[in-house]
Amino acid sequence: MIRNILICTTQVPFTSGGAEAHVAGLQSALRSAGYNAEIVALPFRWYPPVEVMRNTLMWRLLNLAESNGRPVDLVIGMKFPAYTVAHPRKVLWIIHQHRSAYNLWGTEFDDLSTYPEGIQVRDFIRRCDQKFLPDARKIFANSETVARRLWHHNGLESETLYHPPPLSAKLFSSTQGDFIFCPGRLEPQKRPELLIEAMRYVTAPVRLLLAGTSANFDRYQALVRKYNLGQRVELLGYISDDKILEFYANALAVACMPFDEDLGYVTLEAMLSGRPVVVSKDSGGPTEFVEHSVTGFIVDPDPSEIAAAFDTLYSQPDKALSMGRQGQEKALSLKLSWETVVERLISAAS
């Protein structure tokens, strides 16, 4: 009988994002279903690369068979290297692998290959995944993008298991506005500069609202100043969930341009708010839900093409509303629920 469950993940101290919301949502769902669920997280440091090896060893040395005399009936692994932990009953629901050893290797977002020992650590990470992922009773991926990576790089089959985005229960639609909304951290891999640069080419009186914190906020403010876009681009910084809901509900459209993201809550939240979505062809997870010219636009990561999509949406407001409605219907048809997630995870462990 499964009663006590540990969710194993990694945490970069002082940061919070989609992965953390994902783990917290799973814990809440398990507890609502009557299980004792706790989160086990070790701080993760990826630099210098030898720290990755130490982190992996820490997880492999953990004994999670019991705690304070109580048996641990199930371990759910979420992220590298937490999912390498040893346990006789382990199920994986992979948010992502260590991406610098896989899909980011050799790209501008690669923070591993630049080190002298980068190749050796990359090979170590891949060997660990190859050896320890098959120990699980079942491997789930949180998106088709993650599932494809597991198959392409490791030859491992996994089952895609979607879950509701954090704001799903509160999302709503309201009056169509004249702005494009993009929530999320302002960081290189999210590529907010593509959206800012796109506004140089937009001919319609459309505004761009970017919401989110940044470790280098000045960089994006400088871009806005450089292109003299102060009247058309607003960097909102941190805003509350209530404000996010309001902006979703009243946007003309929602845009996000990450590079090969794992899932991306923004697309689903926008669709559930009845708004069309503009994403890039190389955005990964966010493209899984958008049907080009039906529920939004899938464009090249090129500022002029992004601008053309914005102009089209503004010049055809009825089409934009229709796209939003169709996107909402599609998102609702997925019938995403935490109850389904819990049932599938527990069934895989039984």
C-alpha positions in Angstrom: 0.0 0.0 0.0 1.3 3.4 -0.9 1.0 6.0 1.8 4.2 8.0 2.3 5.6 9.7 -0.8 8.8 11.8 -1.3 9.0 14.1 -4.3 12.7 14.5 -5.2 13.9 17.6 -6.9 16.7 20.2 -7.0 16.5 23.8 -6.1 18.7 26.7 -7.0 18.5 28.9 -3.9 16.8 32.2 -4.2 15.1 31.4 -7.5 11.6 30.3 -8.3 9.8 29.5 -11.5 7.7 27.0 -13.4 9.6 24.0 -12.1 9.0 25.0 -8.5 5.3 25.6 -9.2 5.1 22.2 -10.8 6.6 20.4 -7.8 4.4 22.4 -5.3 1.3 21.6 -7.4 2.1 17.9 -7.3 2.6 17.9 -3.5 -0.7 19.7 -3.0 -2.5 17.2 -5.3 -1.0 14.2 -3.5 -2.0 15.5 -0.2 -5.5 16.3 -1.4 -5.8 12.7 -2.5 -4.9 11.5 1.0 -1.2 10.8 0.7 1.6 11.9 3.0 3.7 13.8 0.5 6.9 15.7 1.3 9.4 17.5 -1.0 13.0 16.6 -0.7 15.2 19.2 -2.4 19.0 19.7 -2.4 20.6 22.9 -3.5 21.9 22.6 -7.0 25.1 24.3 -8.3 26.2 23.7 -11.9 29.5 25.7 -11.8 32.3 24.8 -12.0 31.1 21.6 -13.7 32.7 19.3 -11.1 29.9 20.5 -8.7 27.4 18.7 -11.0 29.2 15.5 -10.2 29.2 16.2 -6.5 25.5 16.9 -6.6 24.8 13.6 -8.3 26.9 11.7 -5.8 25.0 13.4 -3.0 21.7 12.0 -4.4 23.1 8.6 -4.9 24.3 8.4 -1.3 20.9 9.3 0.2 19.0 6.5 1.9 15.3 7.2 1.4 14.0 3.8 2.3 12.5 5.2 5.5 12.4 8.3 7.6 12.0 8.4 11.4 10.9 4.8 11.4 8.2 5.4 8.8 8.7 3.6 5.4 8.9 5.7 2.3 6.5 3.9 -0.1 7.2 5.8 -3.2 9.8 8.2 -4.6 8.9 10.5 -7.5 11.9 12.0 -9.3 11.5 15.3 -11.1 14.8 16.8 -12.2 18.5 15.9 -12.7 20.3 14.9 -10.6 17.5 14.2 -8.1 15.9 11.6 -10.3 19.1 9.4 -9.9 18.2 8.7 -6.3 18.0 5.0 -5.4 14.7 3.5 -4.2 13.0 0.2 -4.8 9.8 2.0 -5.9 10.6 5.0 -8.0 8.6 6.7 -10.7 9.9 9.6 -12.7 8.0 12.6 -13.9 10.8 14.5 -15.7 10.6 18.2 -15.9 13.9 18.3 -17.7 17.3 16.7 -17.8 20.5 18.8 -17.4 19.9 20.6 -20.6 23.5 21.9 -21.1 24.5 18.3 -21.7 21.7 17.8 -24.3 19.7 20.3 -26.3 21.6 23.4 -25.2 25.1 21.9 -25.8 26.9 24.0 -28.4 24.2 26.8 -28.4 24.6 30.3 -27.1 22.9 29.1 -24.0 25.4 26.4 -23.2 27.1 27.0 -19.9 29.1 23.7 -19.9 31.2 23.3 -23.1 33.2 26.5 -22.3 34.9 24.8 -19.4 38.0 22.6 -20.0 36.3 19.7 -18.3 33.0 20.3 -20.1 33.0 17.3 -22.4 33.9 14.9 -19.6 31.1 16.3 -17.3 28.7 16.1 -20.2 29.5 12.5 -20.8 29.2 11.8 -17.1 25.7 13.3 -17.0 24.7 11.3 -20.0 26.1 8.0 -18.5 24.2 8.7 -15.3 20.9 9.2 -17.1 21.6 6.1 -19.2 22.3 4.0 -16.1 19.8 5.3 -13.5 16.7 6.4 -15.4 15.8 2.8 -16.4 15.7 2.0 -12.7 12.3 3.6 -12.5 9.2 1.6 -12.7 7.9 4.1 -15.2 9.2 7.3 -16.9 6.7 10.2 -17.5 7.7 13.4 -19.3 5.9 16.7 -18.6 5.7 17.5 -22.3 6.2 15.9 -25.7 9.3 18.0 -26.1 10.9 16.4 -23.1 9.8 12.9 -24.2 11.4 13.5 -27.6 14.7 14.5 -26.0 14.7 11.3 -23.8 14.2 9.2 -26.9 16.6 11.1 -29.2 19.5 11.3 -26.8 19.0 8.3 -24.5 16.8 5.9 -26.5 14.4 5.9 -23.5 10.6 5.7 -23.9 8.5 7.9 -21.8 4.8 8.8 -21.5 3.8 12.4 -21.8 1.8 13.6 -18.8 0.5 17.1 -18.9 -0.8 19.0 -15.8 -2.8 22.2 -15.2 -0.8 25.4 -15.2 -0.7 27.1 -11.8 -3.3 29.8 -12.5 -5.7 27.6 -14.4 -8.5 27.8 -11.8 -8.5 31.6 -11.9 -8.0 32.4 -15.5 -10.8 34.4 -17.3 -11.5 36.4 -20.5 -12.4 40.0 -20.7 -12.4 42.9 -23.1 -9.9 42.7 -25.9 -7.1 45.3 -25.5 -4.4 46.8 -27.7 -1.4 45.2 -26.1 0.7 42.1 -26.4 1.4 40.5 -23.0 4.5 38.4 -22.1 4.9 37.2 -18.5 8.0 35.3 -17.2 11.5 35.9 -16.1 13.6 38.2 -18.3 16.6 36.1 -19.0 18.6 35.1 -22.1 16.9 31.8 -22.8 13.5 33.4 -22.7 14.7 35.8 -25.4 12.6 38.9 -24.5 14.9 40.9 -26.7 13.2 39.3 -29.7 9.9 40.9 -28.7 11.5 44.2 -27.9 13.3 44.3 -31.2 10.1 43.3 -33.0 8.4 46.4 -31.8 10.8 48.4 -34.0 8.9 47.0 -37.0 5.3 47.0 -35.8 3.3 49.5 -37.7 0.0 49.2 -35.7 -0.5 51.1 -32.5 0.2 48.0 -30.4 2.0 48.1 -27.0 4.2 45.4 -25.5 4.0 44.6 -21.8 6.8 42.4 -20.4 6.2 41.2 -16.8 8.9 39.5 -14.8 12.1 39.9 -12.8 15.6 39.8 -14.2 19.1 39.4 -12.9 20.1 41.9 -15.6 17.1 44.3 -15.8 19.3 47.1 -17.1 20.1 45.2 -20.3 16.5 45.1 -21.4 15.8 48.7 -20.3 18.8 49.7 -22.4 17.3 48.0 -25.4 14.1 49.9 -25.0 16.0 53.2 -24.8 18.3 52.2 -27.7 15.4 51.8 -30.1 13.4 54.7 -28.6 10.5 52.4 -27.6 9.7 54.0 -24.3 6.1 54.8 -25.3 5.4 51.3 -26.8 7.3 48.8 -24.5 6.8 48.6 -20.8 8.9 46.5 -18.5 6.6 45.9 -15.5 9.0 43.9 -13.3 7.4 41.7 -10.7 3.6 41.8 -10.7 1.1 39.9 -8.6 -0.9 36.9 -9.8 -4.0 39.1 -9.8 -2.4 41.5 -12.2 -1.2 38.7 -14.4 -4.7 37.3 -14.6 -6.0 40.8 -15.6 -3.4 41.3 -18.3 -4.1 37.8 -19.7 -7.8 38.5 -19.8 -7.5 41.9 -21.5 -4.6 41.4 -23.9 -4.9 41.5 -27.7 -2.6 38.4 -27.7 0.1 36.7 -25.6 3.6 36.1 -26.9 6.6 34.1 -25.7 9.8 33.4 -27.5 11.9 31.0 -25.3 14.5 28.7 -26.9 13.5 25.0 -26.8 11.6 25.3 -23.5 10.5 22.1 -21.7 6.8 23.0 -21.4 6.0 26.6 -20.8 2.9 27.6 -18.8 2.4 30.8 -20.7 0.9 29.2 -23.8 -1.6 27.2 -21.8 -2.6 30.0 -19.5 -3.0 32.3 -22.5 -5.2 29.8 -24.3 -7.3 29.2 -21.2 -7.8 33.0 -21.0 -9.1 33.0 -24.6 -6.2 34.8 -26.1 -4.2 33.9 -29.3 -0.5 33.0 -28.8 2.5 34.0 -30.8 5.4 31.6 -30.3 8.7 30.8 -32.2 9.2 27.7 -34.2 12.2 26.7 -32.0 10.4 27.4 -28.7 9.9 23.7 -27.9 7.1 23.0 -25.4 5.0 26.2 -26.1 4.5 25.1 -29.7 2.8 21.8 -28.7 -0.5 23.5 -28.2 -0.5 26.3 -30.8 -2.0 25.6 -34.3 -0.6 28.1 -36.8 -3.3 30.6 -38.0 -5.9 28.8 -36.0 -5.1 29.4 -32.3 -2.2 31.7 -32.8 1.0 32.1 -34.9 4.1 30.0 -35.0 6.8 32.2 -36.5 10.6 32.2 -37.1 12.6 33.8 -34.3 12.9 36.9 -36.4 11.8 40.4 -35.1 10.3 41.3 -38.5 8.2 38.2 -38.7 7.0 38.6 -35.1 6.1 42.2 -35.9 4.0 41.0 -38.9 2.1 38.6 -36.6 1.4 41.5 -34.2 0.2 43.7 -37.0 -2.1 41.0 -38.4 -3.7 40.5 -34.9 -4.3 44.2 -34.5 -5.7 44.7 -38.0 -8.0 41.7 -37.7 -9.5 41.9 -34.2 -12.3 39.6 -35.0 -9.8 37.0 -36.2 -7.8 37.5 -33.0 -10.9 36.8 -30.9 -11.8 33.8 -33.0 -8.3 32.4 -32.6 -8.5 33.0 -28.8 -11.9 31.1 -28.6 -10.5 28.2 -30.6 -7.4 28.1 -28.4 -9.6 28.1 -25.3 -11.7 25.2 -26.6 -8.6 23.3 -27.4 -7.0 23.9 -24.0 -10.2 22.8 -22.2 -10.5 19.7 -24.4 -7.2 18.5 -22.9 -9.1 18.0 -19.6 -6.0 18.7 -17.6 -6.4 17.7 -13.9 -4.2 17.0 -11.0 -6.5 14.1 -10.1 -5.5 12.4 -13.4 -1.8 13.1 -12.7 -2.0 11.5 -9.3 -3.9 8.5 -10.6 -1.4 7.8 -13.3 1.6 8.2 -11.1 0.3 6.0 -8.4 -0.9 3.4 -10.9 2.6 3.2 -12.4 4.1 2.6 -9.0 1.6 -0.2 -7.9 
